[in-house]
Structures are given as structure tokens and as C-alpha cells.
Amino acid sequence: KPNSWYPMQSFLNVLREISGEFGDRELFAVGRKIPFWADFPKIKNLHDGLSKIDIAYHNNHRGGEIGHYRYTKLAENKGRMICDNPYPCRFDQGIFHGLAENFDIKDLKVTHREISLCRRYGNILCDYILEWETEASSQS
């Protein structure tokens, strides 16, 4: 229902069911739609969007410590995202790709910096490097 709030655990349970029944590909697909469904701040480019995921995340959740999305711009077409939230890794990766699609970036590459730190293996965070082609870099 519009303007209603639901327990976060309910959504986490749905994501777990999706993963169990359909796999990581569907978790990714759900995450890709989050930038379109969620209340998201106005963004001007991919770096700006990635840096505002944490704001959108906290605006769409309430109550308690829910973790974060911490973004750092590393270069014109590269950044680092640290996720210490309860969502599955492929869901978060889908969010990044959904944002990239807003700016017609189709070749976003998302790589774990330390796969052994992944939440999939029971750790508390995922640390990613995000890289993409910019119009300027593809013309050189």
C-alpha cells in the first residue's frame, strides 16, 4: 500500500525465497529496478547516483541500524562501493547496474575487491570496484 511501512525482514525473506527458487540472476533483476521504484534523490550522473544510494536507502527504511552504502569516486570512470547492509550481494549489484542504465552505461563492471569478505560467506560487508566506459574514454 502506498505510504505504508513494512518490516525489513519481510523483504529480506522475499529476497531469500527468490534466490532459493530462481537464483542470483533474479536477485540481480530485482535490484536493477530499485532505482526506478524507490524514492531516490535527483541525480546528475553515475558518480552522483552511486554516492546517493545511501541517502535513498535510509530514506526508504526507518528504525534501527540498517547499514550503509559507502561510495568513493576513484577516477572519471571508476569508483569503490562498500556495502555493509543486510541485502544479498547480487541484489546490490543490480542496483548499481540499474543506476548505470539511467545514464545509458551498459558496460558497468562490478568486481569484489576481496571476495573472501563477501556477505555471501557470512562476512559483514562487500567491497566493490565499479568501472565503466565514459563517452570521452570510448572516443580515445
Sequence and secondary structure as in RCSB ss.txt:
>XXXX:A:sequence
KPNSWYPMQSFLNVLREISGEFGDRELFAVGRKIPFWADFPKIKNLHDGLSKIDIAYHNNHRGGEIGHYRYTKLA
ENKGRMICDNPYPCRFDQGIFHGLAENFDIKDLKVTHREISLCRRYGNILCDYILEWETEASSQS
>XXXX:A:secstr
 TT    HHHHHHHHHHHHHHH HHHHHHHHHHHHHHS     SSHHHHHHTHHHHHHHT  SS    EEEEEEE
TTEEEEEE SSS HHHHHHHHHHHHHHTT    EEEES GGG GGGT S EEEEEE   HHHHH 
